[in-house]
């Protein structure tokens, strides 16, 4: 798992990061967690929306079946007050189908971590 996009140097831009991780495209067993960008050091004036090219590159390299959402909570609270990680993630995958979005938001994690569904029965009910 390439966690936090592999912690790219945001000052070098998304195209540089894309070149660095491009070899991972051929490694079908490697996935990427879409997390951590908002708390990485970035150049002054670089907004959350300026990070969207990193998501585009990740989608191109890994595809929606090898990506998963990571909330970064509570570390994400350290970002600027006007930057909403959830809004950034929604913008980044807005053009994907509902099935692709569902995979990124949880389905891929279930598959990759071999999680099984439960019936969510309350412990107190037992």
CNS distance restraints for C-alpha pairs under 8 A (distance, minus, plus):
assign (resid   1 and name CA) (resid  30 and name CA) 5.74 0.50 0.50
assign (resid   1 and name CA) (resid  31 and name CA) 5.00 0.50 0.50
assign (resid   1 and name CA) (resid  32 and name CA) 5.55 0.50 0.50
assign (resid   1 and name CA) (resid  33 and name CA) 6.90 0.50 0.50
assign (resid   2 and name CA) (resid   6 and name CA) 5.39 0.50 0.50
assign (resid   2 and name CA) (resid  30 and name CA) 7.15 0.50 0.50
assign (resid   2 and name CA) (resid  31 and name CA) 6.07 0.50 0.50
assign (resid   2 and name CA) (resid  32 and name CA) 4.51 0.50 0.50
assign (resid   2 and name CA) (resid  33 and name CA) 6.07 0.50 0.50
assign (resid   3 and name CA) (resid   7 and name CA) 7.58 0.50 0.50
assign (resid   3 and name CA) (resid  32 and name CA) 6.03 0.50 0.50
assign (resid   3 and name CA) (resid  33 and name CA) 4.95 0.50 0.50
assign (resid   3 and name CA) (resid  34 and name CA) 7.44 0.50 0.50
assign (resid   3 and name CA) (resid  35 and name CA) 7.12 0.50 0.50
assign (resid   4 and name CA) (resid  32 and name CA) 7.63 0.50 0.50
assign (resid   4 and name CA) (resid  33 and name CA) 5.72 0.50 0.50
assign (resid   4 and name CA) (resid  34 and name CA) 5.99 0.50 0.50
assign (resid   4 and name CA) (resid  35 and name CA) 4.47 0.50 0.50
assign (resid   4 and name CA) (resid  36 and name CA) 4.59 0.50 0.50
assign (resid   4 and name CA) (resid  37 and name CA) 6.80 0.50 0.50
assign (resid   4 and name CA) (resid  70 and name CA) 7.98 0.50 0.50
assign (resid   5 and name CA) (resid  32 and name CA) 6.23 0.50 0.50
assign (resid   5 and name CA) (resid  33 and name CA) 6.13 0.50 0.50
assign (resid   5 and name CA) (resid  34 and name CA) 6.00 0.50 0.50
assign (resid   5 and name CA) (resid  35 and name CA) 6.50 0.50 0.50
assign (resid   5 and name CA) (resid  36 and name CA) 7.13 0.50 0.50
assign (resid   5 and name CA) (resid  37 and name CA) 7.45 0.50 0.50
assign (resid   7 and name CA) (resid  36 and name CA) 7.17 0.50 0.50
assign (resid   7 and name CA) (resid  37 and name CA) 7.38 0.50 0.50
assign (resid   7 and name CA) (resid  40 and name CA) 7.27 0.50 0.50
assign (resid   8 and name CA) (resid  17 and name CA) 6.20 0.50 0.50
assign (resid   9 and name CA) (resid  13 and name CA) 7.25 0.50 0.50
assign (resid   9 and name CA) (resid  17 and name CA) 7.61 0.50 0.50
assign (resid   9 and name CA) (resid  40 and name CA) 7.95 0.50 0.50
assign (resid   9 and name CA) (resid  41 and name CA) 7.84 0.50 0.50
assign (resid   9 and name CA) (resid  42 and name CA) 7.86 0.50 0.50
assign (resid  10 and name CA) (resid  14 and name CA) 7.28 0.50 0.50
assign (resid  10 and name CA) (resid  40 and name CA) 7.42 0.50 0.50
assign (resid  10 and name CA) (resid  41 and name CA) 7.08 0.50 0.50
assign (resid  10 and name CA) (resid  42 and name CA) 5.48 0.50 0.50
assign (resid  10 and name CA) (resid  43 and name CA) 7.41 0.50 0.50
assign (resid  11 and name CA) (resid  42 and name CA) 6.04 0.50 0.50
assign (resid  11 and name CA) (resid  43 and name CA) 5.95 0.50 0.50
assign (resid  12 and name CA) (resid  16 and name CA) 6.01 0.50 0.50
assign (resid  12 and name CA) (resid  17 and name CA) 7.50 0.50 0.50
assign (resid  13 and name CA) (resid  17 and name CA) 6.58 0.50 0.50
assign (resid  14 and name CA) (resid  18 and name CA) 5.96 0.50 0.50
assign (resid  14 and name CA) (resid  51 and name CA) 7.79 0.50 0.50
assign (resid  14 and name CA) (resid  53 and name CA) 5.82 0.50 0.50
assign (resid  14 and name CA) (resid  54 and name CA) 5.02 0.50 0.50
assign (resid  14 and name CA) (resid  57 and name CA) 7.17 0.50 0.50
assign (resid  15 and name CA) (resid  19 and name CA) 6.32 0.50 0.50
assign (resid  15 and name CA) (resid  54 and name CA) 7.98 0.50 0.50
assign (resid  15 and name CA) (resid  57 and name CA) 7.73 0.50 0.50
assign (resid  16 and name CA) (resid  20 and name CA) 6.43 0.50 0.50
assign (resid  17 and name CA) (resid  21 and name CA) 6.34 0.50 0.50
assign (resid  17 and name CA) (resid  54 and name CA) 7.70 0.50 0.50
assign (resid  18 and name CA) (resid  22 and name CA) 5.70 0.50 0.50
assign (resid  18 and name CA) (resid  54 and name CA) 7.68 0.50 0.50
assign (resid  18 and name CA) (resid  57 and name CA) 5.93 0.50 0.50
assign (resid  18 and name CA) (resid  58 and name CA) 7.56 0.50 0.50
assign (resid  18 and name CA) (resid  61 and name CA) 7.91 0.50 0.50
assign (resid  19 and name CA) (resid  23 and name CA) 8.00 0.50 0.50
assign (resid  21 and name CA) (resid  25 and name CA) 7.63 0.50 0.50
assign (resid  21 and name CA) (resid  61 and name CA) 7.90 0.50 0.50
assign (resid  22 and name CA) (resid  61 and name CA) 6.27 0.50 0.50
assign (resid  23 and name CA) (resid  27 and name CA) 7.54 0.50 0.50
assign (resid  24 and name CA) (resid  28 and name CA) 7.79 0.50 0.50
assign (resid  24 and name CA) (resid  30 and name CA) 6.72 0.50 0.50
assign (resid  24 and name CA) (resid  61 and name CA) 7.45 0.50 0.50
assign (resid  24 and name CA) (resid  62 and name CA) 7.85 0.50 0.50
assign (resid  25 and name CA) (resid  61 and name CA) 5.14 0.50 0.50
assign (resid  25 and name CA) (resid  62 and name CA) 5.85 0.50 0.50
assign (resid  30 and name CA) (resid  66 and name CA) 7.35 0.50 0.50
assign (resid  31 and name CA) (resid  62 and name CA) 6.69 0.50 0.50
assign (resid  31 and name CA) (resid  66 and name CA) 4.64 0.50 0.50
assign (resid  31 and name CA) (resid  67 and name CA) 5.75 0.50 0.50
assign (resid  31 and name CA) (resid  68 and name CA) 7.88 0.50 0.50
assign (resid  32 and name CA) (resid  58 and name CA) 7.64 0.50 0.50
assign (resid  32 and name CA) (resid  62 and name CA) 7.21 0.50 0.50
assign (resid  32 and name CA) (resid  66 and name CA) 6.40 0.50 0.50
assign (resid  32 and name CA) (resid  67 and name CA) 5.01 0.50 0.50
assign (resid  32 and name CA) (resid  68 and name CA) 6.53 0.50 0.50
assign (resid  33 and name CA) (resid  67 and name CA) 5.77 0.50 0.50
assign (resid  33 and name CA) (resid  68 and name CA) 4.88 0.50 0.50
assign (resid  33 and name CA) (resid  69 and name CA) 5.86 0.50 0.50
assign (resid  33 and name CA) (resid  70 and name CA) 6.07 0.50 0.50
assign (resid  34 and name CA) (resid  55 and name CA) 7.57 0.50 0.50
assign (resid  34 and name CA) (resid  67 and name CA) 6.76 0.50 0.50
assign (resid  34 and name CA) (resid  68 and name CA) 5.86 0.50 0.50
assign (resid  34 and name CA) (resid  69 and name CA) 4.98 0.50 0.50
assign (resid  34 and name CA) (resid  70 and name CA) 5.63 0.50 0.50
assign (resid  35 and name CA) (resid  69 and name CA) 6.54 0.50 0.50
assign (resid  35 and name CA) (resid  70 and name CA) 4.77 0.50 0.50
assign (resid  35 and name CA) (resid  71 and name CA) 6.41 0.50 0.50
assign (resid  35 and name CA) (resid  72 and name CA) 6.29 0.50 0.50
assign (resid  36 and name CA) (resid  40 and name CA) 6.53 0.50 0.50
assign (resid  36 and name CA) (resid  70 and name CA) 7.84 0.50 0.50
assign (resid  36 and name CA) (resid  72 and name CA) 6.36 0.50 0.50
assign (resid  36 and name CA) (resid  76 and name CA) 7.77 0.50 0.50
assign (resid  37 and name CA) (resid  51 and name CA) 7.45 0.50 0.50
assign (resid  38 and name CA) (resid  48 and name CA) 6.82 0.50 0.50
assign (resid  38 and name CA) (resid  76 and name CA) 7.04 0.50 0.50
assign (resid  38 and name CA) (resid  79 and name CA) 6.25 0.50 0.50
assign (resid  38 and name CA) (resid  85 and name CA) 7.21 0.50 0.50
assign (resid  39 and name CA) (resid  75 and name CA) 7.55 0.50 0.50
assign (resid  39 and name CA) (resid  76 and name CA) 6.53 0.50 0.50
assign (resid  39 and name CA) (resid  78 and name CA) 6.89 0.50 0.50
assign (resid  39 and name CA) (resid  79 and name CA) 5.88 0.50 0.50
assign (resid  42 and name CA) (resid  46 and name CA) 6.57 0.50 0.50
assign (resid  46 and name CA) (resid  50 and name CA) 5.97 0.50 0.50
assign (resid  46 and name CA) (resid  51 and name CA) 7.92 0.50 0.50
assign (resid  47 and name CA) (resid  51 and name CA) 7.11 0.50 0.50
assign (resid  48 and name CA) (resid  52 and name CA) 7.48 0.50 0.50
assign (resid  48 and name CA) (resid  83 and name CA) 6.61 0.50 0.50
assign (resid  48 and name CA) (resid  88 and name CA) 6.79 0.50 0.50
assign (resid  49 and name CA) (resid  88 and name CA) 6.98 0.50 0.50
assign (resid  51 and name CA) (resid  55 and name CA) 7.32 0.50 0.50
assign (resid  52 and name CA) (resid  56 and name CA) 6.42 0.50 0.50
assign (resid  52 and name CA) (resid  88 and name CA) 7.76 0.50 0.50
assign (resid  52 and name CA) (resid  92 and name CA) 5.92 0.50 0.50
assign (resid  53 and name CA) (resid  57 and name CA) 6.11 0.50 0.50
assign (resid  54 and name CA) (resid  58 and name CA) 6.16 0.50 0.50
assign (resid  55 and name CA) (resid  59 and name CA) 6.14 0.50 0.50
assign (resid  55 and name CA) (resid  92 and name CA) 6.08 0.50 0.50
assign (resid  56 and name CA) (resid  60 and name CA) 6.27 0.50 0.50
assign (resid  56 and name CA) (resid  92 and name CA) 7.35 0.50 0.50
assign (resid  57 and name CA) (resid  61 and name CA) 6.14 0.50 0.50
assign (resid  58 and name CA) (resid  62 and name CA) 5.73 0.50 0.50
assign (resid  58 and name CA) (resid  63 and name CA) 7.20 0.50 0.50
assign (resid  58 and name CA) (resid  67 and name CA) 7.82 0.50 0.50
assign (resid  59 and name CA) (resid  63 and name CA) 4.61 0.50 0.50
assign (resid  59 and name CA) (resid  64 and name CA) 6.06 0.50 0.50
assign (resid  59 and name CA) (resid  67 and name CA) 7.58 0.50 0.50
assign (resid  62 and name CA) (resid  66 and name CA) 5.27 0.50 0.50
assign (resid  62 and name CA) (resid  67 and name CA) 6.50 0.50 0.50
assign (resid  63 and name CA) (resid  67 and name CA) 6.83 0.50 0.50
assign (resid  64 and name CA) (resid 100 and name CA) 5.82 0.50 0.50
assign (resid  64 and name CA) (resid 101 and name CA) 7.72 0.50 0.50
assign (resid  64 and name CA) (resid 103 and name CA) 7.13 0.50 0.50
assign (resid  64 and name CA) (resid 104 and name CA) 6.41 0.50 0.50
assign (resid  65 and name CA) (resid 100 and name CA) 7.36 0.50 0.50
assign (resid  65 and name CA) (resid 103 and name CA) 6.69 0.50 0.50
assign (resid  65 and name CA) (resid 104 and name CA) 7.20 0.50 0.50
assign (resid  65 and name CA) (resid 108 and name CA) 6.43 0.50 0.50
assign (resid  66 and name CA) (resid 108 and name CA) 6.89 0.50 0.50
assign (resid  67 and name CA) (resid 104 and name CA) 5.62 0.50 0.50
assign (resid  67 and name CA) (resid 108 and name CA) 6.94 0.50 0.50
assign (resid  68 and name CA) (resid 103 and name CA) 7.41 0.50 0.50
assign (resid  68 and name CA) (resid 104 and name CA) 4.38 0.50 0.50
assign (resid  68 and name CA) (resid 105 and name CA) 6.08 0.50 0.50
assign (resid  68 and name CA) (resid 106 and name CA) 6.88 0.50 0.50
assign (resid  68 and name CA) (resid 108 and name CA) 6.10 0.50 0.50
assign (resid  68 and name CA) (resid 109 and name CA) 6.25 0.50 0.50
assign (resid  69 and name CA) (resid  89 and name CA) 7.91 0.50 0.50
assign (resid  69 and name CA) (resid 104 and name CA) 5.65 0.50 0.50
assign (resid  69 and name CA) (resid 105 and name CA) 5.22 0.50 0.50
assign (resid  69 and name CA) (resid 106 and name CA) 7.27 0.50 0.50
assign (resid  71 and name CA) (resid  76 and name CA) 7.46 0.50 0.50
assign (resid  71 and name CA) (resid  85 and name CA) 7.43 0.50 0.50
assign (resid  71 and name CA) (resid  86 and name CA) 7.67 0.50 0.50
assign (resid  72 and name CA) (resid  76 and name CA) 5.30 0.50 0.50
assign (resid  73 and name CA) (resid  77 and name CA) 6.86 0.50 0.50
assign (resid  74 and name CA) (resid  78 and name CA) 7.92 0.50 0.50
assign (resid  76 and name CA) (resid  85 and name CA) 7.04 0.50 0.50
assign (resid  77 and name CA) (resid  81 and name CA) 7.88 0.50 0.50
assign (resid  79 and name CA) (resid  83 and name CA) 6.49 0.50 0.50
assign (resid  84 and name CA) (resid  88 and name CA) 6.40 0.50 0.50
assign (resid  85 and name CA) (resid  89 and name CA) 6.24 0.50 0.50
assign (resid  86 and name CA) (resid  90 and name CA) 6.15 0.50 0.50
assign (resid  87 and name CA) (resid  91 and name CA) 6.13 0.50 0.50
assign (resid  88 and name CA) (resid  92 and name CA) 6.11 0.50 0.50
assign (resid  89 and name CA) (resid  93 and name CA) 6.48 0.50 0.50
assign (resid  90 and name CA) (resid  94 and name CA) 5.72 0.50 0.50
assign (resid  93 and name CA) (resid 101 and name CA) 6.72 0.50 0.50
assign (resid  96 and name CA) (resid 100 and name CA) 5.90 0.50 0.50
assign (resid  96 and name CA) (resid 101 and name CA) 6.21 0.50 0.50
assign (resid  97 and name CA) (resid 101 and name CA) 6.22 0.50 0.50
assign (resid  98 and name CA) (resid 102 and name CA) 6.07 0.50 0.50
assign (resid  99 and name CA) (resid 103 and name CA) 6.18 0.50 0.50
assign (resid 100 and name CA) (resid 104 and name CA) 6.36 0.50 0.50
assign (resid 101 and name CA) (resid 105 and name CA) 6.07 0.50 0.50
assign (resid 102 and name CA) (resid 106 and name CA) 6.11 0.50 0.50
assign (resid 102 and name CA) (resid 107 and name CA) 6.10 0.50 0.50
assign (resid 103 and name CA) (resid 107 and name CA) 4.04 0.50 0.50
assign (resid 103 and name CA) (resid 108 and name CA) 5.03 0.50 0.50
assign (resid 103 and name CA) (resid 109 and name CA) 7.90 0.50 0.50
assign (resid 104 and name CA) (resid 108 and name CA) 5.87 0.50 0.50
assign (resid 104 and name CA) (resid 109 and name CA) 7.69 0.50 0.50
assign (resid 105 and name CA) (resid 109 and name CA) 7.93 0.50 0.50
assign (resid 106 and name CA) (resid 110 and name CA) 6.33 0.50 0.50
assign (resid 107 and name CA) (resid 111 and name CA) 6.38 0.50 0.50
assign (resid 108 and name CA) (resid 112 and name CA) 5.87 0.50 0.50
assign (resid 109 and name CA) (resid 113 and name CA) 5.69 0.50 0.50
assign (resid 109 and name CA) (resid 114 and name CA) 7.75 0.50 0.50
assign (resid 109 and name CA) (resid 115 and name CA) 7.64 0.50 0.50
assign (resid 110 and name CA) (resid 114 and name CA) 5.47 0.50 0.50
assign (resid 110 and name CA) (resid 115 and name CA) 4.62 0.50 0.50
assign (resid 110 and name CA) (resid 116 and name CA) 6.98 0.50 0.50
assign (resid 111 and name CA) (resid 115 and name CA) 6.54 0.50 0.50
assign (resid 121 and name CA) (resid 125 and name CA) 7.05 0.50 0.50
assign (resid 122 and name CA) (resid 126 and name CA) 7.17 0.50 0.50
